[in-house]
Amino acid sequence: MKSNAKEKKEPELIDGLSPADHQFQWELDHSGGYRLVYPSPTSEKYDKFFEQNLSSLYHETASSQARATCTRNQMEEYSKLKQQEERKRLALGQAAERPKDKVRPESPADPDKPKLKKKACQF
């Protein structure tokens, strides 16, 4: 009888070990002559470095807050200037769409300009 796919399966024990422990044991058995660096018998003194709060590498410092405030102010000033320029352009009767945004048609070939003929390479 097939089990329901929505049911959570418990990890199967292989030789009485969980899959992670079985993987670790396999890696130990197949190390290829290399020694295990971590975890080691004296790993307690290094565990404190792995238990640090890794959620944020950048702490909220006065300088980072000042940079964020400065950036926010600059963005606000820039958006105000853009809005003022847009209002001025609309007040002058110019189209809201810039001409450089439009695609220009390809210019026709100049009839006075002689066309270059390709010569075959001679060796």
N, CA, C and O atoms as CSV, one atom per row, in Angstrom:
chain,resi,resn,atom,element,x,y,z
A,1,MET,N,N,0.843,-1.174,0.000
A,1,MET,CA,C,0.000,0.000,0.000
A,1,MET,C,C,0.890,1.239,0.000
A,1,MET,O,O,1.819,1.347,0.800
A,2,LYS,N,N,0.596,2.170,-0.904
A,2,LYS,CA,C,1.409,3.379,-1.002
A,2,LYS,C,C,1.033,4.340,0.110
A,2,LYS,O,O,-0.138,4.484,0.463
A,3,SER,N,N,2.051,4.996,0.657
A,3,SER,CA,C,1.772,5.970,1.713
A,3,SER,C,C,1.393,7.295,1.073
A,3,SER,O,O,1.772,7.587,-0.061
A,4,ASN,N,N,0.653,8.075,1.805
A,4,ASN,CA,C,0.222,9.378,1.329
A,4,ASN,C,C,1.440,10.289,1.192
A,4,ASN,O,O,2.270,10.349,2.099
A,5,ALA,N,N,1.555,10.988,0.084
A,5,ALA,CA,C,2.724,11.840,-0.173
A,5,ALA,C,C,2.768,13.022,0.783
A,5,ALA,O,O,3.839,13.572,1.041
A,6,LYS,N,N,1.627,13.413,1.306
A,6,LYS,CA,C,1.596,14.557,2.213
A,6,LYS,C,C,2.097,14.206,3.606
A,6,LYS,O,O,2.471,15.086,4.382
A,7,GLU,N,N,2.101,12.930,3.914
A,7,GLU,CA,C,2.578,12.524,5.231
A,7,GLU,C,C,4.076,12.749,5.321
A,7,GLU,O,O,4.817,12.484,4.375
A,8,LYS,N,N,4.502,13.233,6.455
A,8,LYS,CA,C,5.934,13.441,6.653
A,8,LYS,C,C,6.568,12.111,7.009
A,8,LYS,O,O,6.126,11.409,7.919
A,9,LYS,N,N,7.604,11.788,6.276
A,9,LYS,CA,C,8.308,10.544,6.553
A,9,LYS,C,C,9.380,10.807,7.590
A,9,LYS,O,O,10.072,11.824,7.550
A,10,GLU,N,N,9.502,9.899,8.495
A,10,GLU,CA,C,10.589,9.987,9.458
A,10,GLU,C,C,11.846,9.476,8.777
A,10,GLU,O,O,11.772,8.553,7.965
A,11,PRO,N,N,12.999,10.053,9.089
A,11,PRO,CA,C,14.224,9.581,8.442
A,11,PRO,C,C,14.475,8.121,8.784
A,11,PRO,O,O,14.389,7.704,9.939
A,12,GLU,N,N,14.784,7.371,7.760
A,12,GLU,CA,C,15.042,5.953,7.967
A,12,GLU,C,C,16.409,5.782,8.605
A,12,GLU,O,O,17.368,6.463,8.243
A,13,LEU,N,N,16.484,4.874,9.547
A,13,LEU,CA,C,17.751,4.620,10.216
A,13,LEU,C,C,18.527,3.568,9.442
A,13,LEU,O,O,18.006,2.499,9.125
A,14,ILE,N,N,19.766,3.882,9.147
A,14,ILE,CA,C,20.639,2.946,8.446
A,14,ILE,C,C,21.676,2.483,9.449
A,14,ILE,O,O,22.455,3.289,9.959
A,15,ASP,N,N,21.692,1.206,9.731
A,15,ASP,CA,C,22.600,0.622,10.726
A,15,ASP,C,C,22.452,1.318,12.077
A,15,ASP,O,O,23.425,1.459,12.819
A,16,GLY,N,N,21.241,1.748,12.391
A,16,GLY,CA,C,20.989,2.401,13.671
A,16,GLY,C,C,21.443,3.850,13.707
A,16,GLY,O,O,21.437,4.463,14.775
A,17,LEU,N,N,21.837,4.415,12.572
A,17,LEU,CA,C,22.295,5.807,12.512
A,17,LEU,C,C,21.339,6.634,11.658
A,17,LEU,O,O,20.726,6.126,10.719
A,18,SER,N,N,21.224,7.895,11.993
A,18,SER,CA,C,20.426,8.792,11.160
A,18,SER,C,C,21.181,9.013,9.845
A,18,SER,O,O,22.381,8.744,9.775
A,19,PRO,N,N,20.504,9.492,8.817
A,19,PRO,CA,C,21.198,9.707,7.539
A,19,PRO,C,C,22.402,10.647,7.656
A,19,PRO,O,O,23.418,10.426,6.997
A,20,ALA,N,N,22.303,11.684,8.480
A,20,ALA,CA,C,23.428,12.609,8.643
A,20,ALA,C,C,24.604,11.914,9.321
A,20,ALA,O,O,25.753,12.090,8.917
A,21,ASP,N,N,24.309,11.116,10.365
A,21,ASP,CA,C,25.379,10.387,11.050
A,21,ASP,C,C,25.986,9.317,10.142
A,21,ASP,O,O,27.191,9.069,10.177
A,22,HIS,N,N,25.135,8.689,9.333
A,22,HIS,CA,C,25.630,7.688,8.389
A,22,HIS,C,C,26.550,8.343,7.358
A,22,HIS,O,O,27.592,7.784,7.016
A,23,GLN,N,N,26.171,9.520,6.862
A,23,GLN,CA,C,27.003,10.259,5.909
A,23,GLN,C,C,28.342,10.618,6.546
A,23,GLN,O,O,29.392,10.455,5.925
A,24,PHE,N,N,28.304,11.112,7.794
A,24,PHE,CA,C,29.522,11.501,8.498
A,24,PHE,C,C,30.442,10.293,8.683
A,24,PHE,O,O,31.652,10.387,8.480
A,25,GLN,N,N,29.862,9.174,9.064
A,25,GLN,CA,C,30.657,7.961,9.257
A,25,GLN,C,C,31.266,7.497,7.938
A,25,GLN,O,O,32.418,7.062,7.905
A,26,TRP,N,N,30.497,7.587,6.846
A,26,TRP,CA,C,31.017,7.202,5.538
A,26,TRP,C,C,32.202,8.093,5.152
A,26,TRP,O,O,33.211,7.607,4.640
A,27,GLU,N,N,32.068,9.429,5.406
A,27,GLU,CA,C,33.157,10.350,5.083
A,27,GLU,C,C,34.403,10.041,5.907
A,27,GLU,O,O,35.521,10.163,5.406
A,28,LEU,N,N,34.220,9.640,7.172
A,28,LEU,CA,C,35.371,9.268,7.996
A,28,LEU,C,C,36.056,8.022,7.446
A,28,LEU,O,O,37.284,7.944,7.406
A,29,ASP,N,N,35.246,7.046,7.019
A,29,ASP,CA,C,35.803,5.798,6.504
A,29,ASP,C,C,36.478,5.976,5.145
A,29,ASP,O,O,37.381,5.212,4.804
A,30,HIS,N,N,36.058,6.960,4.376
A,30,HIS,CA,C,36.578,7.171,3.030
A,30,HIS,C,C,37.320,8.505,2.934
A,30,HIS,O,O,37.141,9.243,1.965
A,31,SER,N,N,38.130,8.811,3.908
A,31,SER,CA,C,38.829,10.104,3.938
A,31,SER,C,C,40.026,10.158,3.008
A,31,SER,O,O,40.542,11.246,2.750
A,32,GLY,N,N,40.481,9.045,2.504
A,32,GLY,CA,C,41.587,9.025,1.561
A,32,GLY,C,C,42.911,9.403,2.177
A,32,GLY,O,O,43.765,9.969,1.494
A,33,GLY,N,N,43.107,9.112,3.433
A,33,GLY,CA,C,44.372,9.413,4.081
A,33,GLY,C,C,44.447,10.811,4.676
A,33,GLY,O,O,45.453,11.174,5.286
A,34,TYR,N,N,43.391,11.597,4.503
A,34,TYR,CA,C,43.379,12.939,5.089
A,34,TYR,C,C,42.832,12.862,6.498
A,34,TYR,O,O,42.037,11.980,6.822
A,35,ARG,N,N,43.265,13.794,7.334
A,35,ARG,CA,C,42.762,13.807,8.703
A,35,ARG,C,C,41.610,14.797,8.822
A,35,ARG,O,O,41.527,15.762,8.062
A,36,LEU,N,N,40.744,14.553,9.761
A,36,LEU,CA,C,39.591,15.403,10.001
A,36,LEU,C,C,40.025,16.620,10.799
A,36,LEU,O,O,40.622,16.482,11.867
A,37,VAL,N,N,39.733,17.802,10.295
A,37,VAL,CA,C,40.133,19.029,10.973
A,37,VAL,C,C,39.070,19.454,11.980
A,37,VAL,O,O,39.392,19.767,13.126
A,38,TYR,N,N,37.822,19.466,11.566
A,38,TYR,CA,C,36.747,19.867,12.462
A,38,TYR,C,C,35.588,18.928,12.241
A,38,TYR,O,O,35.309,18.615,11.084
A,39,PRO,N,N,34.918,18.472,13.210
A,39,PRO,CA,C,35.152,18.601,14.647
A,39,PRO,C,C,36.282,17.678,15.090
A,39,PRO,O,O,36.468,16.577,14.574
A,40,SER,N,N,36.999,18.165,16.036
A,40,SER,CA,C,38.122,17.401,16.583
A,40,SER,C,C,37.864,17.152,18.064
A,40,SER,O,O,36.910,17.696,18.620
A,41,PRO,N,N,38.697,16.341,18.712
A,41,PRO,CA,C,38.494,16.103,20.143
A,41,PRO,C,C,38.588,17.385,20.978
A,41,PRO,O,O,38.011,17.455,22.063
A,42,THR,N,N,39.300,18.388,20.489
A,42,THR,CA,C,39.426,19.646,21.236
A,42,THR,C,C,38.580,20.749,20.611
A,42,THR,O,O,38.934,21.925,20.696
A,43,SER,N,N,37.474,20.382,19.988
A,43,SER,CA,C,36.671,21.379,19.283
A,43,SER,C,C,35.850,22.267,20.210
A,43,SER,O,O,35.249,23.237,19.747
A,44,GLU,N,N,35.808,21.964,21.499
A,44,GLU,CA,C,35.035,22.791,22.424
A,44,GLU,C,C,35.544,24.226,22.439
A,44,GLU,O,O,34.759,25.164,22.581
A,45,LYS,N,N,36.845,24.399,22.293
A,45,LYS,CA,C,37.378,25.759,22.345
A,45,LYS,C,C,37.053,26.543,21.070
A,45,LYS,O,O,37.150,27.770,21.067
A,46,TYR,N,N,36.670,25.856,19.986
A,46,TYR,CA,C,36.318,26.541,18.748
A,46,TYR,C,C,34.813,26.694,18.564
A,46,TYR,O,O,34.370,27.455,17.705
A,47,ASP,N,N,34.033,25.985,19.353
A,47,ASP,CA,C,32.581,26.037,19.209
A,47,ASP,C,C,32.026,27.435,19.434
A,47,ASP,O,O,31.018,27.799,18.827
A,48,LYS,N,N,32.655,28.217,20.284
A,48,LYS,CA,C,32.142,29.561,20.569
A,48,LYS,C,C,32.145,30.436,19.313
A,48,LYS,O,O,31.324,31.345,19.197
A,49,PHE,N,N,33.057,30.172,18.374
A,49,PHE,CA,C,33.100,30.969,17.158
A,49,PHE,C,C,31.963,30.608,16.207
A,49,PHE,O,O,31.530,31.447,15.417
A,50,PHE,N,N,31.478,29.381,16.274
A,50,PHE,CA,C,30.373,28.966,15.428
A,50,PHE,C,C,29.028,29.336,16.023
A,50,PHE,O,O,28.023,29.353,15.313
A,51,GLU,N,N,28.990,29.632,17.309
A,51,GLU,CA,C,27.737,29.961,17.976
A,51,GLU,C,C,27.439,31.448,17.955
A,51,GLU,O,O,26.430,31.875,18.516
A,52,GLN,N,N,28.283,32.245,17.327
A,52,GLN,CA,C,28.043,33.679,17.271
A,52,GLN,C,C,26.822,33.959,16.415
A,52,GLN,O,O,26.417,33.144,15.587
A,53,ASN,N,N,26.255,35.113,16.633
A,53,ASN,CA,C,25.085,35.515,15.867
A,53,ASN,C,C,25.529,35.824,14.441
A,53,ASN,O,O,26.194,36.831,14.197
A,54,LEU,N,N,25.165,34.970,13.513
A,54,LEU,CA,C,25.578,35.138,12.128
A,54,LEU,C,C,24.505,35.818,11.284
A,54,LEU,O,O,24.657,35.933,10.068
A,55,SER,N,N,23.420,36.272,11.917
A,55,SER,CA,C,22.333,36.858,11.143
A,55,SER,C,C,22.737,38.163,10.486
A,55,SER,O,O,22.252,38.482,9.400
A,56,SER,N,N,23.612,38.921,11.118
A,56,SER,CA,C,24.027,40.188,10.536
A,56,SER,C,C,25.521,40.369,10.716
A,56,SER,O,O,26.030,40.382,11.837
A,57,LEU,N,N,26.209,40.508,9.611
A,57,LEU,CA,C,27.639,40.761,9.691
A,57,LEU,C,C,27.919,42.239,9.930
A,57,LEU,O,O,28.980,42.605,10.436
A,58,TYR,N,N,26.970,43.077,9.565
A,58,TYR,CA,C,27.146,44.518,9.712
A,58,TYR,C,C,26.304,44.991,10.890
A,58,TYR,O,O,25.080,44.861,10.878
A,59,HIS,N,N,26.944,45.523,11.875
A,59,HIS,CA,C,26.236,46.000,13.050
A,59,HIS,C,C,25.771,47.427,12.815
A,59,HIS,O,O,26.377,48.180,12.051
A,60,GLU,N,N,24.692,47.781,13.481
A,60,GLU,CA,C,24.188,49.141,13.387
A,60,GLU,C,C,25.110,50.054,14.176
A,60,GLU,O,O,25.043,50.112,15.404
A,61,THR,N,N,25.952,50.751,13.476
A,61,THR,CA,C,26.865,51.688,14.122
A,61,THR,C,C,26.431,53.096,13.766
A,61,THR,O,O,25.573,53.299,12.908
A,62,ALA,N,N,27.031,54.058,14.431
A,62,ALA,CA,C,26.696,55.454,14.157
A,62,ALA,C,C,27.044,55.815,12.716
A,62,ALA,O,O,26.305,56.551,12.061
A,63,SER,N,N,28.161,55.300,12.226
A,63,SER,CA,C,28.560,55.636,10.854
A,63,SER,C,C,27.618,55.015,9.825
A,63,SER,O,O,27.299,55.653,8.822
A,64,SER,N,N,27.167,53.778,10.058
A,64,SER,CA,C,26.255,53.157,9.094
A,64,SER,C,C,24.900,53.859,9.108
A,64,SER,O,O,24.266,54.000,8.063
A,65,GLN,N,N,24.452,54.298,10.283
A,65,GLN,CA,C,23.197,55.037,10.361
A,65,GLN,C,C,23.325,56.388,9.677
A,65,GLN,O,O,22.395,56.834,9.004
A,66,ALA,N,N,24.481,57.052,9.843
A,66,ALA,CA,C,24.704,58.346,9.199
A,66,ALA,C,C,24.729,58.187,7.680
A,66,ALA,O,O,24.177,59.018,6.961
A,67,ARG,N,N,25.371,57.118,7.188
A,67,ARG,CA,C,25.402,56.871,5.743
A,67,ARG,C,C,23.996,56.638,5.206
A,67,ARG,O,O,23.638,57.158,4.149
A,68,ALA,N,N,23.209,55.867,5.923
A,68,ALA,CA,C,21.844,55.578,5.482
A,68,ALA,C,C,21.006,56.854,5.452
A,68,ALA,O,O,20.235,57.070,4.517
A,69,THR,N,N,21.155,57.696,6.470
A,69,THR,CA,C,20.413,58.954,6.523
A,69,THR,C,C,20.831,59.871,5.380
A,69,THR,O,O,19.987,60.487,4.729
A,70,CYS,N,N,22.133,59.960,5.141
A,70,CYS,CA,C,22.649,60.804,4.063
A,70,CYS,C,C,22.138,60.323,2.709
A,70,CYS,O,O,21.732,61.134,1.878
A,71,THR,N,N,22.156,59.036,2.485
A,71,THR,CA,C,21.678,58.475,1.222
A,71,THR,C,C,20.193,58.749,1.044
A,71,THR,O,O,19.752,59.119,-0.044
A,72,ARG,N,N,19.432,58.570,2.098
A,72,ARG,CA,C,17.991,58.823,2.042
A,72,ARG,C,C,17.722,60.281,1.693
A,72,ARG,O,O,16.865,60.572,0.859
A,73,ASN,N,N,18.462,61.215,2.337
A,73,ASN,CA,C,18.280,62.641,2.061
A,73,ASN,C,C,18.646,62.977,0.618
A,73,ASN,O,O,17.946,63.752,-0.033
A,74,GLN,N,N,19.730,62.405,0.118
A,74,GLN,CA,C,20.132,62.663,-1.264
A,74,GLN,C,C,19.087,62.156,-2.248
A,74,GLN,O,O,18.804,62.814,-3.249
A,75,MET,N,N,18.516,60.998,-1.969
A,75,MET,CA,C,17.484,60.455,-2.855
A,75,MET,C,C,16.237,61.338,-2.851
A,75,MET,O,O,15.619,61.540,-3.896
A,76,GLU,N,N,15.865,61.863,-1.688
A,76,GLU,CA,C,14.713,62.756,-1.604
A,76,GLU,C,C,14.968,64.039,-2.381
A,76,GLU,O,O,14.089,64.506,-3.106
A,77,GLU,N,N,16.165,64.618,-2.238
A,77,GLU,CA,C,16.509,65.836,-2.971
A,77,GLU,C,C,16.479,65.584,-4.476
A,77,GLU,O,O,15.976,66.407,-5.240
A,78,TYR,N,N,17.012,64.459,-4.889
A,78,TYR,CA,C,17.044,64.120,-6.309
A,78,TYR,C,C,15.628,63.975,-6.864
A,78,TYR,O,O,15.338,64.460,-7.958
A,79,SER,N,N,14.753,63.313,-6.120
A,79,SER,CA,C,13.385,63.133,-6.606
A,79,SER,C,C,12.645,64.469,-6.660
A,79,SER,O,O,11.841,64.688,-7.566
A,80,LYS,N,N,12.906,65.370,-5.697
A,80,LYS,CA,C,12.283,66.699,-5.727
A,80,LYS,C,C,12.749,67.482,-6.948
A,80,LYS,O,O,11.941,68.127,-7.616
A,81,LEU,N,N,14.048,67.430,-7.244
A,81,LEU,CA,C,14.566,68.130,-8.418
A,81,LEU,C,C,13.957,67.582,-9.703
A,81,LEU,O,O,13.618,68.349,-10.605
A,82,LYS,N,N,13.817,66.285,-9.792
A,82,LYS,CA,C,13.216,65.671,-10.975
A,82,LYS,C,C,11.764,66.114,-11.142
A,82,LYS,O,O,11.321,66.389,-12.257
A,83,GLN,N,N,11.021,66.183,-10.032
A,83,GLN,CA,C,9.630,66.615,-10.097
A,83,GLN,C,C,9.539,68.071,-10.536
A,83,GLN,O,O,8.665,68.424,-11.328
A,84,GLN,N,N,10.443,68.930,-10.024
A,84,GLN,CA,C,10.447,70.337,-10.416
A,84,GLN,C,C,10.754,70.483,-11.905
A,84,GLN,O,O,10.104,71.266,-12.598
A,85,GLU,N,N,11.732,69.740,-12.396
A,85,GLU,CA,C,12.066,69.794,-13.819
A,85,GLU,C,C,10.894,69.330,-14.672
A,85,GLU,O,O,10.628,69.906,-15.727
A,86,GLU,N,N,10.208,68.315,-14.234
A,86,GLU,CA,C,9.052,67.801,-14.969
A,86,GLU,C,C,7.943,68.846,-15.012
A,86,GLU,O,O,7.318,69.049,-16.053
A,87,ARG,N,N,7.696,69.514,-13.874
A,87,ARG,CA,C,6.674,70.561,-13.833
A,87,ARG,C,C,7.040,71.716,-14.758
A,87,ARG,O,O,6.179,72.244,-15.463
A,88,LYS,N,N,8.319,72.114,-14.759
A,88,LYS,CA,C,8.759,73.212,-15.626
A,88,LYS,C,C,8.578,72.840,-17.092
A,88,LYS,O,O,8.118,73.658,-17.888
A,89,ARG,N,N,8.932,71.633,-17.447
A,89,ARG,CA,C,8.823,71.194,-18.828
A,89,ARG,C,C,7.364,71.154,-19.267
A,89,ARG,O,O,7.044,71.540,-20.392
A,90,LEU,N,N,6.474,70.688,-18.388
A,90,LEU,CA,C,5.058,70.650,-18.722
A,90,LEU,C,C,4.485,72.055,-18.805
A,90,LEU,O,O,3.608,72.322,-19.627
A,91,ALA,N,N,4.979,72.963,-17.951
A,91,ALA,CA,C,4.499,74.341,-17.973
A,91,ALA,C,C,4.903,75.036,-19.270
A,91,ALA,O,O,4.167,75.894,-19.758
A,92,LEU,N,N,6.031,74.693,-19.826
A,92,LEU,CA,C,6.493,75.298,-21.076
A,92,LEU,C,C,5.812,74.686,-22.295
A,92,LEU,O,O,6.019,75.144,-23.418
A,93,GLY,N,N,5.015,73.672,-22.082
A,93,GLY,CA,C,4.279,73.059,-23.176
A,93,GLY,C,C,5.043,71.970,-23.893
A,93,GLY,O,O,4.618,71.508,-24.952
A,94,GLN,N,N,6.137,71.565,-23.348
A,94,GLN,CA,C,6.905,70.500,-23.975
A,94,GLN,C,C,6.232,69.168,-23.675
A,94,GLN,O,O,5.560,69.006,-22.657
A,95,ALA,N,N,6.421,68.255,-24.550
A,95,ALA,CA,C,5.835,66.926,-24.364
A,95,ALA,C,C,6.516,66.234,-23.194
A,95,ALA,O,O,7.705,66.431,-22.941
A,96,ALA,N,N,5.752,65.431,-22.497
A,96,ALA,CA,C,6.312,64.710,-21.353
A,96,ALA,C,C,7.308,63.658,-21.814
A,96,ALA,O,O,8.187,63.241,-21.059
A,97,GLU,N,N,7.159,63.239,-23.057
A,97,GLU,CA,C,8.054,62.213,-23.573
A,97,GLU,C,C,9.280,62.881,-24.190
A,97,GLU,O,O,9.145,63.793,-25.005
A,98,ARG,N,N,10.433,62.446,-23.818
A,98,ARG,CA,C,11.664,63.032,-24.337
A,98,ARG,C,C,11.920,62.527,-25.751
A,98,ARG,O,O,11.642,61.366,-26.056
A,99,PRO,N,N,12.451,63.396,-26.621
A,99,PRO,CA,C,12.699,62.953,-27.991
A,99,PRO,C,C,13.763,61.863,-28.088
A,99,PRO,O,O,13.720,61.048,-29.008
A,100,LYS,N,N,14.719,61.832,-27.156
A,100,LYS,CA,C,15.756,60.813,-27.246
A,100,LYS,C,C,15.219,59.414,-26.927
A,100,LYS,O,O,15.859,58.409,-27.234
A,101,ASP,N,N,14.029,59.365,-26.304
A,101,ASP,CA,C,13.430,58.073,-26.006
A,101,ASP,C,C,12.801,57.444,-27.249
A,101,ASP,O,O,12.603,56.230,-27.311
A,102,LYS,N,N,12.487,58.293,-28.246
A,102,LYS,CA,C,11.872,57.781,-29.463
A,102,LYS,C,C,12.942,57.173,-30.356
A,102,LYS,O,O,14.098,57.596,-30.337
A,103,VAL,N,N,12.555,56.200,-31.121
A,103,VAL,CA,C,13.469,55.570,-32.065
A,103,VAL,C,C,13.438,56.387,-33.350
A,103,VAL,O,O,12.373,56.636,-33.914
A,104,ARG,N,N,14.600,56.794,-33.800
A,104,ARG,CA,C,14.678,57.590,-35.014
A,104,ARG,C,C,14.783,56.658,-36.215
A,104,ARG,O,O,15.382,55.586,-36.126
A,105,PRO,N,N,14.191,57.073,-37.351
A,105,PRO,CA,C,14.274,56.216,-38.536
A,105,PRO,C,C,15.689,56.216,-39.103
A,105,PRO,O,O,16.480,57.126,-38.857
A,106,GLU,N,N,15.978,55.191,-39.852
A,106,GLU,CA,C,17.296,55.074,-40.461
A,106,GLU,C,C,17.400,56.064,-41.615
A,106,GLU,O,O,16.469,56.202,-42.408
A,107,SER,N,N,18.524,56.746,-41.705
A,107,SER,CA,C,18.698,57.730,-42.770
A,107,SER,C,C,19.002,57.011,-44.087
A,107,SER,O,O,19.648,55.963,-44.098
A,108,PRO,N,N,18.526,57.590,-45.202
A,108,PRO,CA,C,18.799,56.949,-46.493
A,108,PRO,C,C,20.268,57.097,-46.868
A,108,PRO,O,O,20.965,57.971,-46.352
A,109,ALA,N,N,20.724,56.250,-47.756
A,109,ALA,CA,C,22.116,56.296,-48.199
A,109,ALA,C,C,22.346,57.559,-49.020
A,109,ALA,O,O,21.471,57.981,-49.776
A,110,ASP,N,N,23.512,58.154,-48.873
A,110,ASP,CA,C,23.868,59.363,-49.600
A,110,ASP,C,C,24.197,58.975,-51.047
A,110,ASP,O,O,25.112,58.182,-51.272
A,111,PRO,N,N,23.462,59.524,-52.040
A,111,PRO,CA,C,23.719,59.123,-53.429
A,111,PRO,C,C,25.055,59.643,-53.962
A,111,PRO,O,O,25.604,59.059,-54.895
A,112,ASP,N,N,25.589,60.724,-53.394
A,112,ASP,CA,C,26.844,61.284,-53.874
A,112,ASP,C,C,28.046,60.491,-53.393
A,112,ASP,O,O,29.122,60.572,-53.985
A,113,LYS,N,N,27.880,59.752,-52.360
A,113,LYS,CA,C,28.986,59.005,-51.775
A,113,LYS,C,C,29.179,57.706,-52.556
A,113,LYS,O,O,28.237,56.926,-52.698
A,114,PRO,N,N,30.394,57.467,-53.066
A,114,PRO,CA,C,30.607,56.226,-53.830
A,114,PRO,C,C,30.590,55.012,-52.906
A,114,PRO,O,O,31.067,55.052,-51.772
A,115,LYS,N,N,30.031,53.953,-53.428
A,115,LYS,CA,C,29.977,52.718,-52.653
A,115,LYS,C,C,31.290,51.976,-52.796
A,115,LYS,O,O,31.882,51.950,-53.875
A,116,LEU,N,N,31.738,51.381,-51.726
A,116,LEU,CA,C,32.975,50.618,-51.744
A,116,LEU,C,C,32.696,49.220,-52.268
A,116,LEU,O,O,31.750,48.552,-51.850
A,117,LYS,N,N,33.533,48.803,-53.179
A,117,LYS,CA,C,33.395,47.451,-53.703
A,117,LYS,C,C,34.386,46.564,-52.982
A,117,LYS,O,O,35.541,46.935,-52.774
A,118,LYS,N,N,33.927,45.416,-52.614
A,118,LYS,CA,C,34.801,44.468,-51.929
A,118,LYS,C,C,35.666,43.765,-52.957
A,118,LYS,O,O,35.182,43.272,-53.976
A,119,LYS,N,N,36.935,43.730,-52.670
A,119,LYS,CA,C,37.866,43.044,-53.558
A,119,LYS,C,C,38.141,41.663,-52.997
A,119,LYS,O,O,38.214,41.466,-51.784
A,120,ALA,N,N,38.288,40.733,-53.887
A,120,ALA,CA,C,38.611,39.373,-53.475
A,120,ALA,C,C,40.062,39.326,-53.033
A,120,ALA,O,O,40.921,39.975,-53.630
A,121,CYS,N,N,40.326,38.583,-52.018
A,121,CYS,CA,C,41.696,38.460,-51.517
A,121,CYS,C,C,42.522,37.658,-52.514
A,121,CYS,O,O,42.096,36.610,-53.001
A,122,GLN,N,N,43.711,38.174,-52.806
A,122,GLN,CA,C,44.610,37.470,-53.718
A,122,GLN,C,C,45.822,37.011,-52.939
A,122,GLN,O,O,46.452,37.799,-52.234
A,123,PHE,N,N,46.142,35.761,-53.062
A,123,PHE,CA,C,47.289,35.207,-52.335
A,123,PHE,C,C,48.403,34.902,-53.265
A,123,PHE,O,O,49.455,34.428,-52.834
